[in-house]
Amino acid sequence: MNAPFTPPAKVAAFEGVTVQYYERGHIRTALHDVSLTIRGGESVAILGTKGSGKSTFIRLLANLETPMVGRVAHHNMSVSWPVWARTGLIRGMTVRDNIRFTAQLYGRSPPQVIRSVDDFVHLGRNMDVLLGALPSSTMAKVMFATAVALNFDCYPIDGWLVTHDHEFRRKAEAALQDLRSRASLVLATSRTNFVHHFCDVAYVLHQGVLTPYDTIDEAIRTFRAYSASAETA
Ligand SMILES: Nc1ncnc2c1ncn2[C@@H]1O[C@H](COP(=O)(O)OP(=O)(O)OP(=O)(O)O)[C@@H](O)[C@H]1O
């Protein structure tokens, strides 16, 4: 008798990752020997003060950058772009064509994805307007709704959504809560208020060094201590 089929585990792994930038004659270490395993369905908070390396971490996870030392491996884990991105679409194409193009790129059915984005963002006639003619906030909404519709296994989130559109914020937070039940959220943030609500585990990133904690509360306490000393420095 054949053994029952077990689907391969979904994992994103940082293995000894170091990233440095050369800026105005100085080498800046954005990430130093970072190792971390994100398992399918697990939601992770990366807490860090300003300049601690959060955005660099998120860009690596989203495959937008590669490390100079170490590697970021995705095993059966599809990863979205950072969800509040305001770039990545083509301003000279209509919203509809942008969504169609992106859906095709990821091998999904364009009509289904277009319908799902329109249900989320209610674009109406703007669906057939050139993206460049619409406010940049529309780009962020379309990028978010498209990412949700494409059903990735992992969603990198760089900071929390900043918008005056309270209705969109409410829907986006509900969508993230729903995603959390079937995908991994990786939230890099300097704000602690969403961490308990959206994450299972928390790490603190300080000067490029990532440290795990046994509990979210412990991570938050450590992060607050770093924040307080940064404020008094
Ligand atoms: N493209 C770049 N060129 C030069 N230096 C960079 C670049 N990206 C990041 N850095 C440097 O790497 C360090 C970490 O930056 P990063 O943006 O990852 O931190 P962050 O925690 O996201 O900061 P913030 O909270 O201010 O967004 C900083 O010292 C920053 O100046």
The ligand as a Tripos MOL2 file, in Angstrom:
@<TRIPOS>MOLECULE
LIG
   31    33     1     0     0
SMALL
NO_CHARGES

@<TRIPOS>ATOM
      1 N1         19.4680   51.4880   -0.0990 N.pl3     1 LIG1
      2 C1         20.1820   51.8440    0.9680 C.ar      1 LIG1
      3 N2         21.3500   52.5280    0.8210 N.ar      1 LIG1
      4 C2         22.0860   52.8650    1.8800 C.ar      1 LIG1
      5 N3         21.7760   52.5740    3.1550 N.ar      1 LIG1
      6 C3         20.6250   51.9060    3.3690 C.ar      1 LIG1
      7 C4         19.7540   51.5080    2.2920 C.ar      1 LIG1
      8 N4         18.6940   50.8550    2.8160 N.ar      1 LIG1
      9 C5         18.8700   50.8590    4.1500 C.ar      1 LIG1
     10 N5         20.0190   51.4750    4.4790 N.ar      1 LIG1
     11 C6         20.5670   51.6390    5.8320 C.3       1 LIG1
     12 O1         20.4270   50.3830    6.5110 O.3       1 LIG1
     13 C7         19.9640   50.5750    7.8430 C.3       1 LIG1
     14 C8         18.6330   49.8590    8.0200 C.3       1 LIG1
     15 O2         17.6610   50.4870    7.1960 O.3       1 LIG1
     16 P1         16.1450   49.9720    7.0790 P.3       1 LIG1
     17 O3         15.4380   50.9230    6.1690 O.co2     1 LIG1
     18 O4         16.1480   48.5320    6.7280 O.co2     1 LIG1
     19 O5         15.6610   50.1590    8.5880 O.3       1 LIG1
     20 P2         14.1620   50.3330    9.1450 P.3       1 LIG1
     21 O6         14.1430   49.6280   10.4520 O.co2     1 LIG1
     22 O7         13.1800   49.9060    8.1100 O.co2     1 LIG1
     23 O8         14.0630   51.8960    9.3550 O.3       1 LIG1
     24 P3         12.7380   52.8420    9.4030 P.3       1 LIG1
     25 O9         11.9510   52.4250   10.5980 O.co2     1 LIG1
     26 O10        13.3350   54.2040    9.5530 O.co2     1 LIG1
     27 O11        12.0370   52.6480    8.0990 O.co2     1 LIG1
     28 C9         19.8830   52.0860    8.0430 C.3       1 LIG1
     29 O12        21.1190   52.5050    8.6130 O.3       1 LIG1
     30 C10        19.7510   52.6450    6.6490 C.3       1 LIG1
     31 O13        20.2980   53.9550    6.5570 O.3       1 LIG1
@<TRIPOS>BOND
     1     1     2 1
     2     2     3 ar
     3     2     7 ar
     4     3     4 ar
     5     4     5 ar
     6     5     6 ar
     7     6     7 ar
     8     6    10 ar
     9     7     8 ar
    10     8     9 ar
    11     9    10 ar
    12    10    11 1
    13    11    12 1
    14    11    30 1
    15    12    13 1
    16    13    14 1
    17    13    28 1
    18    14    15 1
    19    15    16 1
    20    16    17 2
    21    16    18 1
    22    16    19 1
    23    19    20 1
    24    20    21 2
    25    20    22 1
    26    20    23 1
    27    23    24 1
    28    24    25 2
    29    24    26 1
    30    24    27 1
    31    28    29 1
    32    28    30 1
    33    30    31 1
@<TRIPOS>SUBSTRUCTURE
     1 LIG1         1 GROUP 0 **** ****
